[in-house]
Amino acid sequence: MLTKPPEGLSGPPAGKPAEESERECVWMKAKVVNFKMCDTGFDCLNCAFDKAMRAAWNQEPETTGKPPRR
């Protein structure tokens, strides 16, 4: 895990306070969810939200065009 951003990527995005942009959940950064701040210090392996998102992500139908089997 990186402890600081790579060269040229330091600082928060324009218009966001440093504290807020540094706490954006990886799911929010990936634009999968609209808003979620990390409250586990980026310990995704022990995060209930991450576990729920991964479980939900794996339930999506395959890209075969067939409906999911239930």
N, CA, C and O atoms as a printed pandas DataFrame, in Angstrom:
     atom_number atom_name residue_name chain_id  residue_number  x_coord  y_coord  z_coord
0              1         N          MET        A               1    0.843   -1.171    0.000
1              2        CA          MET        A               1    0.000    0.000    0.000
2              3         C          MET        A               1    0.889    1.236    0.000
3              4         O          MET        A               1    1.882    1.305    0.724
4              5         N          LEU        A               2    0.518    2.205   -0.821
5              6        CA          LEU        A               2    1.275    3.445   -0.877
6              7         C          LEU        A               2    0.979    4.297    0.344
7              8         O          LEU        A               2   -0.167    4.390    0.783
8              9         N          THR        A               3    2.003    4.912    0.885
9             10        CA          THR        A               3    1.787    5.800    2.021
10            11         C          THR        A               3    1.707    7.249    1.568
11            12         O          THR        A               3    1.212    8.097    2.310
12            13         N          LYS        A               4    2.185    7.550    0.365
13            14        CA          LYS        A               4    2.044    8.885   -0.188
14            15         C          LYS        A               4    1.815    8.749   -1.683
15            16         O          LYS        A               4    2.216    7.748   -2.277
16            17         N          PRO        A               5    1.178    9.735   -2.302
17            18        CA          PRO        A               5    0.885    9.627   -3.724
18            19         C          PRO        A               5    2.158    9.648   -4.556
19            20         O          PRO        A               5    3.153   10.252   -4.155
20            21         N          PRO        A               6    2.133    8.987   -5.724
21            22        CA          PRO        A               6    3.286    9.042   -6.608
22            23         C          PRO        A               6    3.589   10.475   -7.022
23            24         O          PRO        A               6    2.727   11.348   -6.928
24            25         N          GLU        A               7    4.806   10.714   -7.478
25            26        CA          GLU        A               7    5.195   12.060   -7.890
26            27         C          GLU        A               7    4.219   12.605   -8.922
27            28         O          GLU        A               7    3.771   11.884   -9.813
28            29         N          GLY        A               8    3.899   13.875   -8.790
29            30        CA          GLY        A               8    2.993   14.530   -9.715
30            31         C          GLY        A               8    1.534   14.374   -9.362
31            32         O          GLY        A               8    0.681   15.000   -9.991
32            33         N          LEU        A               9    1.220   13.555   -8.371
33            34        CA          LEU        A               9   -0.173   13.339   -7.984
34            35         C          LEU        A               9   -0.452   13.795   -6.561
35            36         O          LEU        A               9   -1.436   13.370   -5.955
36            37         N          SER        A              10    0.395   14.646   -6.027
37            38        CA          SER        A              10    0.191   15.070   -4.645
38            39         C          SER        A              10   -0.901   16.117   -4.557
39            40         O          SER        A              10   -1.163   16.850   -5.510
40            41         N          GLY        A              11   -1.529   16.171   -3.402
41            42        CA          GLY        A              11   -2.556   17.170   -3.137
42            43         C          GLY        A              11   -3.940   16.682   -3.499
43            44         O          GLY        A              11   -4.100   15.765   -4.305
44            45         N          PRO        A              12   -4.935   17.300   -2.898
45            46        CA          PRO        A              12   -6.313   16.908   -3.140
46            47         C          PRO        A              12   -6.799   17.412   -4.492
47            48         O          PRO        A              12   -6.242   18.371   -5.026
48            49         N          PRO        A              13   -7.828   16.782   -5.055
49            50        CA          PRO        A              13   -8.416   17.291   -6.281
50            51         C          PRO        A              13   -8.960   18.699   -6.053
51            52         O          PRO        A              13   -9.323   19.053   -4.931
52            53         N          ALA        A              14   -9.017   19.483   -7.094
53            54        CA          ALA        A              14   -9.492   20.862   -6.985
54            55         C          ALA        A              14  -10.894   20.911   -6.394
55            56         O          ALA        A              14  -11.772   20.144   -6.789
56            57         N          GLY        A              15  -11.096   21.807   -5.457
57            58        CA          GLY        A              15  -12.407   22.009   -4.861
58            59         C          GLY        A              15  -12.732   21.106   -3.694
59            60         O          GLY        A              15  -13.827   21.210   -3.142
60            61         N          LYS        A              16  -11.835   20.227   -3.294
61            62        CA          LYS        A              16  -12.098   19.341   -2.163
62            63         C          LYS        A              16  -11.036   19.558   -1.097
63            64         O          LYS        A              16   -9.852   19.662   -1.417
64            65         N          PRO        A              17  -11.443   19.629    0.165
65            66        CA          PRO        A              17  -10.454   19.731    1.236
66            67         C          PRO        A              17   -9.591   18.474    1.280
67            68         O          PRO        A              17  -10.052   17.390    0.923
68            69         N          ALA        A              18   -8.364   18.612    1.708
69            70        CA          ALA        A              18   -7.425   17.489    1.751
70            71         C          ALA        A              18   -7.967   16.343    2.590
71            72         O          ALA        A              18   -7.858   15.185    2.185
72            73         N          GLU        A              19   -8.545   16.634    3.742
73            74        CA          GLU        A              19   -9.027   15.582    4.622
74            75         C          GLU        A              19  -10.117   14.761    3.945
75            76         O          GLU        A              19  -10.146   13.538    4.083
76            77         N          GLU        A              20  -11.014   15.421    3.213
77            78        CA          GLU        A              20  -12.124   14.730    2.570
78            79         C          GLU        A              20  -11.643   13.838    1.436
79            80         O          GLU        A              20  -12.042   12.676    1.360
80            81         N          SER        A              21  -10.803   14.350    0.562
81            82        CA          SER        A              21  -10.370   13.562   -0.592
82            83         C          SER        A              21   -9.475   12.409   -0.184
83            84         O          SER        A              21   -9.411   11.399   -0.885
84            85         N          GLU        A              22   -8.780   12.542    0.942
85            86        CA          GLU        A              22   -7.906   11.473    1.413
86            87         C          GLU        A              22   -8.689   10.341    2.068
87            88         O          GLU        A              22   -8.145    9.256    2.277
88            89         N          ARG        A              23   -9.960   10.577    2.396
89            90        CA          ARG        A              23  -10.768    9.560    3.064
90            91         C          ARG        A              23  -11.802    8.931    2.138
91            92         O          ARG        A              23  -12.615    8.130    2.602
92            93         N          GLU        A              24  -11.806    9.260    0.848
93            94        CA          GLU        A              24  -12.779    8.691   -0.071
94            95         C          GLU        A              24  -12.568    7.181   -0.188
95            96         O          GLU        A              24  -11.459    6.710   -0.439
96            97         N          CYS        A              25  -13.643    6.446   -0.001
97            98        CA          CYS        A              25  -13.610    4.991   -0.119
98            99         C          CYS        A              25  -13.167    4.597   -1.530
99           100         O          CYS        A              25  -13.433    5.320   -2.490
100          101         N          VAL        A              26  -12.498    3.461   -1.652
101          102        CA          VAL        A              26  -12.040    3.005   -2.962
102          103         C          VAL        A              26  -13.214    2.774   -3.911
103          104         O          VAL        A              26  -13.061    2.925   -5.123
104          105         N          TRP        A              27  -14.383    2.411   -3.383
105          106        CA          TRP        A              27  -15.563    2.228   -4.225
106          107         C          TRP        A              27  -16.054    3.565   -4.764
107          108         O          TRP        A              27  -16.573    3.630   -5.879
108          109         N          MET        A              28  -15.895    4.632   -3.983
109          110        CA          MET        A              28  -16.261    5.969   -4.445
110          111         C          MET        A              28  -15.246    6.455   -5.479
111          112         O          MET        A              28  -15.623    7.038   -6.496
112          113         N          LYS        A              29  -13.970    6.216   -5.220
113          114        CA          LYS        A              29  -12.941    6.620   -6.174
114          115         C          LYS        A              29  -13.110    5.907   -7.501
115          116         O          LYS        A              29  -12.799    6.467   -8.553
116          117         N          ALA        A              30  -13.599    4.675   -7.462
117          118        CA          ALA        A              30  -13.838    3.909   -8.687
118          119         C          ALA        A              30  -15.165    4.289   -9.347
119          120         O          ALA        A              30  -15.515    3.763  -10.403
120          121         N          LYS        A              31  -15.893    5.203   -8.714
121          122        CA          LYS        A              31  -17.185    5.701   -9.206
122          123         C          LYS        A              31  -18.253    4.603   -9.266
123          124         O          LYS        A              31  -19.129    4.620  -10.131
124          125         N          VAL        A              32  -18.165    3.656   -8.338
125          126        CA          VAL        A              32  -19.173    2.607   -8.228
126          127         C          VAL        A              32  -20.302    3.088   -7.322
127          128         O          VAL        A              32  -21.467    2.765   -7.555
128          129         N          VAL        A              33  -19.960    3.862   -6.289
129          130        CA          VAL        A              33  -20.956    4.475   -5.404
130          131         C          VAL        A              33  -20.771    5.986   -5.450
131          132         O          VAL        A              33  -19.671    6.485   -5.685
132          133         N          ASN        A              34  -21.864    6.700   -5.224
133          134        CA          ASN        A              34  -21.807    8.160   -5.285
134          135         C          ASN        A              34  -21.055    8.781   -4.113
135          136         O          ASN        A              34  -20.304    9.741   -4.287
136          137         N          PHE        A              35  -21.261    8.229   -2.918
137          138        CA          PHE        A              35  -20.625    8.830   -1.750
138          139         C          PHE        A              35  -20.376    7.787   -0.676
139          140         O          PHE        A              35  -21.300    7.096   -0.246
140          141         N          LYS        A              36  -19.133    7.675   -0.245
141          142        CA          LYS        A              36  -18.770    6.803    0.884
142          143         C          LYS        A              36  -17.384    7.211    1.345
143          144         O          LYS        A              36  -16.426    7.172    0.574
144          145         N          MET        A              37  -17.284    7.601    2.600
145          146        CA          MET        A              37  -15.992    7.935    3.181
146          147         C          MET        A              37  -15.479    6.719    3.939
147          148         O          MET        A              37  -16.250    6.017    4.592
148          149         N          CYS        A              38  -14.185    6.475    3.853
149          150        CA          CYS        A              38  -13.581    5.334    4.531
150          151         C          CYS        A              38  -13.521    5.606    6.031
151          152         O          CYS        A              38  -13.058    6.659    6.469
152          153         N          ASP        A              39  -13.997    4.641    6.803
153          154        CA          ASP        A              39  -13.928    4.781    8.252
154          155         C          ASP        A              39  -13.115    3.652    8.878
155          156         O          ASP        A              39  -13.162    3.442   10.090
156          157         N          THR        A              40  -12.357    2.915    8.032
157          158        CA          THR        A              40  -11.540    1.822    8.534
158          159         C          THR        A              40  -10.057    2.011    8.244
159          160         O          THR        A              40   -9.267    1.082    8.414
160          161         N          GLY        A              41   -9.676    3.200    7.810
161          162        CA          GLY        A              41   -8.264    3.453    7.511
162          163         C          GLY        A              41   -7.773    2.643    6.315
163          164         O          GLY        A              41   -6.610    2.242    6.269
164          165         N          PHE        A              42   -8.654    2.405    5.351
165          166        CA          PHE        A              42   -8.353    1.651    4.130
166          167         C          PHE        A              42   -7.953    0.208    4.412
167          168         O          PHE        A              42   -7.162   -0.386    3.679
168          169         N          ASP        A              43   -8.513   -0.345    5.488
169          170        CA          ASP        A              43   -8.334   -1.754    5.805
170          171         C          ASP        A              43   -9.499   -2.511    5.170
171          172         O          ASP        A              43  -10.379   -3.015    5.868
172          173         N          CYS        A              44   -9.495   -2.584    3.842
173          174        CA          CYS        A              44  -10.617   -3.147    3.091
174          175         C          CYS        A              44  -10.903   -4.602    3.437
175          176         O          CYS        A              44  -12.055   -5.033    3.386
176          177         N          LEU        A              45   -9.879   -5.358    3.787
177          178        CA          LEU        A              45  -10.089   -6.770    4.106
178          179         C          LEU        A              45  -10.971   -6.968    5.329
179          180         O          LEU        A              45  -11.609   -8.012    5.468
180          181         N          ASN        A              46  -11.015   -5.978    6.219
181          182        CA          ASN        A              46  -11.838   -6.067    7.422
182          183         C          ASN        A              46  -13.008   -5.093    7.412
183          184         O          ASN        A              46  -13.604   -4.834    8.458
184          185         N          CYS        A              47  -13.342   -4.556    6.254
185          186        CA          CYS        A              47  -14.412   -3.561    6.122
186          187         C          CYS        A              47  -15.723   -4.245    5.742
187          188         O          CYS        A              47  -15.788   -4.947    4.733
188          189         N          ALA        A              48  -16.768   -4.043    6.547
189          190        CA          ALA        A              48  -18.080   -4.642    6.280
190          191         C          ALA        A              48  -18.657   -4.124    4.968
191          192         O          ALA        A              48  -19.280   -4.883    4.226
192          193         N          PHE        A              49  -18.457   -2.830    4.671
193          194        CA          PHE        A              49  -18.970   -2.255    3.426
194          195         C          PHE        A              49  -18.295   -2.905    2.220
195          196         O          PHE        A              49  -18.968   -3.259    1.252
196          197         N          ASP        A              50  -16.983   -3.064    2.269
197          198        CA          ASP        A              50  -16.253   -3.685    1.169
198          199         C          ASP        A              50  -16.705   -5.137    0.970
199          200         O          ASP        A              50  -16.880   -5.585   -0.163
200          201         N          LYS        A              51  -16.893   -5.862    2.062
201          202        CA          LYS        A              51  -17.345   -7.253    1.960
202          203         C          LYS        A              51  -18.724   -7.325    1.308
203          204         O          LYS        A              51  -18.973   -8.189    0.467
204          205         N          ALA        A              52  -19.625   -6.412    1.699
205          206        CA          ALA        A              52  -20.970   -6.386    1.123
206          207         C          ALA        A              52  -20.925   -6.017   -0.361
207          208         O          ALA        A              52  -21.648   -6.597   -1.170
208          209         N          MET        A              53  -20.081   -5.059   -0.710
209          210        CA          MET        A              53  -19.968   -4.647   -2.109
210          211         C          MET        A              53  -19.393   -5.775   -2.968
211          212         O          MET        A              53  -19.864   -6.014   -4.080
212          213         N          ARG        A              54  -18.390   -6.456   -2.457
213          214        CA          ARG        A              54  -17.814   -7.581   -3.215
214          215         C          ARG        A              54  -18.836   -8.703   -3.393
215          216         O          ARG        A              54  -18.913   -9.307   -4.463
216          217         N          ALA        A              55  -19.612   -8.981   -2.363
217          218        CA          ALA        A              55  -20.642  -10.016   -2.457
218          219         C          ALA        A              55  -21.698   -9.621   -3.488
219          220         O          ALA        A              55  -22.109  -10.446   -4.304
220          221         N          ALA        A              56  -22.134   -8.366   -3.452
221          222        CA          ALA        A              56  -23.131   -7.883   -4.408
222          223         C          ALA        A              56  -22.561   -7.882   -5.823
223          224         O          ALA        A              56  -23.261   -8.217   -6.778
224          225         N          TRP        A              57  -21.316   -7.511   -5.953
225          226        CA          TRP        A              57  -20.673   -7.452   -7.267
226          227         C          TRP        A              57  -20.630   -8.845   -7.892
227          228         O          TRP        A              57  -20.825   -8.988   -9.099
228          229         N          ASN        A              58  -20.378   -9.866   -7.084
229          230        CA          ASN        A              58  -20.290  -11.233   -7.583
230          231         C          ASN        A              58  -21.645  -11.835   -7.921
231          232         O          ASN        A              58  -21.699  -12.888   -8.557
232          233         N          GLN        A              59  -22.739  -11.201   -7.517
233          234        CA          GLN        A              59  -24.070  -11.705   -7.818
234          235         C          GLN        A              59  -24.608  -11.163   -9.137
235          236         O          GLN        A              59  -25.675  -11.581   -9.586
236          237         N          GLU        A              60  -23.891  -10.251   -9.756
237          238        CA          GLU        A              60  -24.339   -9.690  -11.033
238          239         C          GLU        A              60  -24.379  -10.796  -12.088
239          240         O          GLU        A              60  -23.566  -11.719  -12.046
240          241         N          PRO        A              61  -25.321  -10.710  -13.036
241          242        CA          PRO        A              61  -25.387  -11.725  -14.082
242          243         C          PRO        A              61  -24.149  -11.694  -14.973
243          244         O          PRO        A              61  -23.516  -10.653  -15.147
244          245         N          GLU        A              62  -23.826  -12.832  -15.520
245          246        CA          GLU        A              62  -22.706  -12.928  -16.456
246          247         C          GLU        A              62  -23.018  -12.071  -17.683
247          248         O          GLU        A              62  -24.168  -11.683  -17.891
248          249         N          THR        A              63  -22.034  -11.782  -18.471
249          250        CA          THR        A              63  -22.238  -10.961  -19.670
250          251         C          THR        A              63  -22.645  -11.822  -20.863
251          252         O          THR        A              63  -22.369  -11.459  -22.006
252          253         N          THR        A              64  -23.299  -12.964  -20.610
253          254        CA          THR        A              64  -23.726  -13.861  -21.682
254          255         C          THR        A              64  -25.049  -13.439  -22.268
255          256         O          THR        A              64  -25.457  -13.961  -23.306
256          257         N          GLY        A              65  -25.739  -12.495  -21.623
257          258        CA          GLY        A              65  -27.032  -12.080  -22.100
258          259         C          GLY        A              65  -28.166  -12.904  -21.514
259          260         O          GLY        A              65  -29.336  -12.605  -21.753
260          261         N          LYS        A              66  -27.834  -13.937  -20.748
261          262        CA          LYS        A              66  -28.853  -14.771  -20.122
262          263         C          LYS        A              66  -29.198  -14.203  -18.756
263          264         O          LYS        A              66  -28.328  -13.649  -18.083
264          265         N          PRO        A              67  -30.458  -14.329  -18.329
265          266        CA          PRO        A              67  -30.797  -13.852  -16.968
266          267         C          PRO        A              67  -30.101  -14.707  -15.925
267          268         O          PRO        A              67  -29.786  -15.869  -16.186
268          269         N          PRO        A              68  -29.853  -14.140  -14.730
269          270        CA          PRO        A              68  -29.189  -14.911  -13.677
270          271         C          PRO        A              68  -30.076  -16.042  -13.184
271          272         O          PRO        A              68  -31.299  -15.908  -13.151
272          273         N          ARG        A              69  -29.463  -17.151  -12.803
273          274        CA          ARG        A              69  -30.212  -18.282  -12.232
274          275         C          ARG        A              69  -30.423  -18.032  -10.752
275          276         O          ARG        A              69  -29.496  -17.626  -10.051
276          277         N          ARG        A              70  -31.608  -18.266  -10.282
277          278        CA          ARG        A              70  -31.919  -18.041   -8.858
278          279         C          ARG        A              70  -32.464  -19.294   -8.256
279          280         O          ARG        A              70  -32.789  -19.318   -7.069
